[in-house]
Amino acid sequence: MNKFVKLAAAAAVALTAGTSAFAADHKLTISSWTGPGHGINAIMWPNLIKMIEEATDGKVTAEVKLGLAPPPAQMDLVMDGAADMTIIFHGYQPGRFVGTKLIELPGYEGNAEAASVAYWRVHEAHLAALNEHRGVKLMGLTTHGPGQIHSNKEVQSLADLNGLKTRIGGGVAGDVGAELGLIGIQVPAPKVYETLDSDAADAVAMPFESRKGFKLTEVAENVYEMPGGFYRGSFAFLMSQETFDSLPADLQKALAEKVFGEPASRMLGAAWDEIDNIGRAATEETEGNTITVASEADQAAYAEIATKVTAKILAELEAAGVDAQAAYDMVKAEMAAQ
């Protein structure tokens, strides 16, 4: 049994019974929208539940439920009280989030763990004032690994991307796609397999973890890899503010000090790195799958595009009231320090 199958099996147990072996005083409901074997459900939620249980001496636990709402509706689902916790991808709700685009910019050097820690720290210093997660309790912020182009057509250069029908999740990936000449198709991540399998799209912009998590090895045999990635993706793990406020003060304190914020963000980023490695290994092991690394000339050409996209996004942040250059510089400095 390989590592990913073991993770999926463990997730199945967690999804049906939770991870707690004891009777907790507070059992919370988690709404999650990826499949049971995806790393979010196989690693991230079980790890977060474990952190919550350990911090509260078993008084608080949770269980994951799937299919409660589509990805763009998750935050509202929690705000309406239909679930206690969830994960959101900020790019699924255009116009609702601006500050979150900062971490999605291309050109950052470092893995998802370093980026997620930097993300939380820059949020506290520069982005929290935007209050973009108002109405919910922010448990952690994270970003997946470098986003790449996965296609069912051969892609050997940047020029080959022009006119390619590509599923793009939103956020900065959309700005990048426009600069590359991609024809953007927006569907939630759980729909990428059928979108590619039906030839409704030629390609998808996602990190390496999706090779395994969304079975892209079967429907997108080619990966065009830009060192450092074309973009990253921003996620938040949220708890209902009403649920948090209903907990006894000592449990609120334990969660705030031992779980929420940087500890959760670091764990989540490390999990993204782990499943990225699994996805890359699956690609290398699957017959017919190829990884084409962008040439030095294409890397230089994309660096110019990245500079243009970065300037656009920093202008958006500045207009929202953020000291954009200081925030951008802080992300790079914090990532370098990890």
NORWOUR-V108194 format. One record per residue. N is the residue number from 1. PSI is psi in whole degrees, 0 to 359 (999 if undefined). Layout:
n,psi
N,PSI
N,PSI
//
This chain:
n,psi
1,123
2,173
3,317
4,321
5,320
6,318
7,318
8,320
9,318
10,322
11,321
12,321
13,314
14,321
15,331
16,330
17,0
18,179
19,356
20,135
21,9
22,169
23,109
24,156
25,331
26,113
27,114
28,156
29,127
30,128
31,123
32,149
33,358
34,171
35,163
36,333
37,354
38,152
39,331
40,318
41,334
42,332
43,307
44,306
45,315
46,320
47,321
48,321
49,318
50,317
51,319
52,316
53,316
54,321
55,331
56,15
57,38
58,5
59,339
60,131
61,185
62,161
63,148
64,136
65,137
66,153
67,17
68,330
69,157
70,160
71,315
72,344
73,3
74,316
75,317
76,327
77,316
78,319
79,330
80,355
81,10
82,345
83,160
84,331
85,157
86,174
87,139
88,149
89,118
90,329
91,345
92,350
93,73
94,136
95,340
96,331
97,136
98,310
99,330
100,342
101,340
102,316
103,347
104,352
105,144
106,159
107,349
108,142
109,120
110,164
111,182
112,327
113,312
114,319
115,322
116,320
117,314
118,321
119,312
120,318
121,319
122,331
123,312
124,323
125,326
126,329
127,336
128,328
129,339
130,338
131,43
132,345
133,29
134,141
135,350
136,165
137,121
138,117
139,323
140,156
141,143
142,164
143,141
144,175
145,180
146,128
147,137
148,177
149,122
150,125
151,157
152,6
153,151
154,130
155,119
156,347
157,169
158,322
159,329
160,343
161,337
162,121
163,2
164,124
165,113
166,130
167,124
168,130
169,335
170,181
171,215
172,332
173,327
174,319
175,318
176,314
177,320
178,319
179,330
180,351
181,16
182,147
183,105
184,134
185,123
186,111
187,149
188,155
189,319
190,347
191,2
192,325
193,307
194,330
195,317
196,320
197,329
198,2
199,21
200,342
201,153
202,338
203,172
204,143
205,112
206,165
207,174
208,332
209,332
210,342
211,323
212,313
213,326
214,18
215,39
216,340
217,338
218,331
219,355
220,83
221,344
222,136
223,127
224,110
225,122
226,116
227,128
228,346
229,158
230,336
231,177
232,175
233,138
234,132
235,153
236,140
237,125
238,150
239,146
240,129
241,323
242,319
243,313
244,315
245,337
246,346
247,149
248,152
249,323
250,327
251,323
252,315
253,317
254,317
255,317
256,324
257,329
258,343
259,301
260,150
261,230
262,320
263,313
264,318
265,318
266,314
267,317
268,318
269,318
270,325
271,320
272,318
273,320
274,314
275,336
276,316
277,321
278,317
279,319
280,317
281,320
282,322
283,315
284,334
285,348
286,123
287,134
288,345
289,140
290,149
291,118
292,117
293,134
294,140
295,165
296,324
297,318
298,326
299,319
300,320
301,320
302,329
303,324
304,320
305,317
306,321
307,319
308,314
309,318
310,315
311,320
312,313
313,320
314,327
315,322
316,317
317,320
318,318
319,333
320,353
321,11
322,141
323,85
324,316
325,319
326,319
327,318
328,315
329,325
330,320
331,312
332,319
333,317
334,321
335,321
336,333
337,348
338,999
//
